[in-house]
Amino acid sequence: MSNSKNDPVQQQNKSSMSSSELIKGTTQHKTLQPVRLYHNLKLRILLPLVVAIVVILGCSLFGMYWQGRQAIDADVKARVKGAQRVLANQLDEDAALLMGFQQFLTNHEKLQEAWSSRDREELLQHAAPIYERINASNRVTHFYFIDLNQTCFLRVHRPAQYGDTISRKTMQQAATTGKTSYGIELGKFGHFTLRVVQPWLVDGKLVGYIELGEEIEHITPKLSEVLGVQVVLAIEKRCLDRTQWERGLTILGQTGNWDQLANFVIIDQTIKTIPPALLSQIDSGKRENTPVSLTDSSTRKIYRGEIMPLMDASNQQVGSLVVLKDITQLVTKLRKTAGILLIVGFVVGGVLFVICYIYITSLRNVSKQLIETAHQAGKAEIATSVLHNVGNVLNSVNVSAGLIQDNVLKSSANNLTRAVGVMEQHLEEIGDFVTNDDRGKHLPQLLIDVSHQISTEEDTILEEINSLIRNIDHIKAVVASQQKNAKGTAGVIEEFSLVELLEDAININTASMERHSVKITRKFDDIEPVVSDKQLLLQIIVNLISNAKYACLESGNKKHLLTVRLKHKGQDRISIEVQDNGMGITAENLTKIFAHGFTTRKEGHGFGLHSAILAAKELSGSLVATSDGPGTGATFTLEIPYQQAGTILCTK
């Protein structure tokens, strides 16, 4: 690094250069005519505003539409789960009702007597009236008396068929556990039946089994009505015999289409026409719940729902239960609402755009005035610093001149004049006078003493004259620095040396810092010339050095130390640091010091740092402050690029 520590004498010699030399030094740089690209304020603000309005409007509409679709999907899922619950609850309720009937049957004495005597006709005689009543009132369609060896002794609902073995899962579970068992099972005619098998105990002894059952086709209309959904019930063909299934349709007076699907048969549906897209999904035969989302091309209706596997009492999948919700009206309403909001959004956005356009048009002129005010305030800050420093030096000049005047008035040369006068009076007998006269004897010693005093006085006067010359030269250097930088105006881009600019800023403040014993240390890297706004940058640095000086003075520290650093920051940026050991900054004020009007000094105006950070941004740079707290000092770091962004430099 260069210029890390400069000797005060060297600094004094440097500051004592003639103004012509300083001005000559400034003209050794290339003379460049800068051109700044001024961006259109309306374009820079209104274009992002338009983009922001479009983005906000788009995101709002998308969010609203997405939330609407989520609400629809949540409603469909709730209805699907509701269908599962309703189906399970309905089966449980019907099973409980059948168990109540079975309890009545197992305690029926006539039935017990007929069963114990193995009289099928008498058993049918007593059971048939009961079956007719519960069939009419509660849709009971199956009524069995079964032997212990699981052979059908009597089908009350079909008396002519008996003697076959009942091998259904519900029968096996009741025989194995000795407890009532129930579940849905697929009959040979392709219909689901809720079957309840109860062990028949007489006097605590198992004598057989009673089975009641009901076909569950009545449940699908109930699901559709309660939940507002469409229901389709499909059975896998592998579980059916086509002949028996078609025979069952004939017995029940129903119609069906075995060839409609390859793997399934539709046995029940509440929807008038099943969309082809749904048929293909049903026929895929997936073993897990499958969401359904489709549009019926013939009716233009939109459906959401789910295909659920249908399990029998043995927990084997034998078919699929499809639950569909018609969401056509909901989607239409949602789209209509989105369209209305889109129109309203464009209207509101257009009004905001017009208002902002008018406001920015007036703001542009105000902004230009504020920028000019900031520049003038910066110049005034520099001019004030220059006048303050010149005033301090003039005080020293006045002191030196007074001392010279006092030394001349009180000079020992007056004693020499009186001695010479005495010698002139006794010039003819000067030897005798000096040898024998009492006054003459003291004359040689007087001349010797006067000579020494005059020599001392000459040294004092010469020292004060040298001090006077140095102070006058310093005034010339400060004024020359101001004149050199005042030639340009803020807003002009040029190539210049940062080291020289920092020295100028320090020279402007040197006298006041020397007066208050503020020691300044320079730590400058070897930095290439930069392309930026020289006048604006000088204003920032002068302000930072001046603030650092006041921070040192108000800290109460015996030593006042200030360090100015210039160093590289990456490949394309430069860092300028002004560090002091002053009063420091509280954590709370670190976020406020750059605000307009904020100051901690009684005589401060709160505009300097605010103007500095605005100027730093205008230079495509940044200005930050750091401090560990009160009494720890502070560091202000200014970062700028080697070449200010958005500028073009044109040489003559």
RASUL-V256718 format. One record per helix or strand. SS is the DSSP state (h for helix, s for strand). FROM is the first residue (numbers start at 1). TO is the last residue. If there is no record, write none. Layout:
SS/FROM/TO
SS/FROM/TO
This chain:
s/2/2
h/8/15
h/19/26
s/32/36
h/41/106
h/109/116
h/120/138
s/142/146
s/151/155
h/156/158
s/165/165
h/169/177
s/181/186
s/192/202
s/205/215
h/217/227
s/230/236
h/237/239
h/242/252
s/264/269
h/276/283
s/290/295
s/302/311
s/317/326
h/328/409
h/413/425
h/430/436
h/438/441
h/443/486
s/493/496
h/498/515
s/518/524
s/530/533
h/534/553
s/560/569
s/573/580
h/587/590
h/608/618
s/622/626
s/634/641
s/643/643
s/647/651
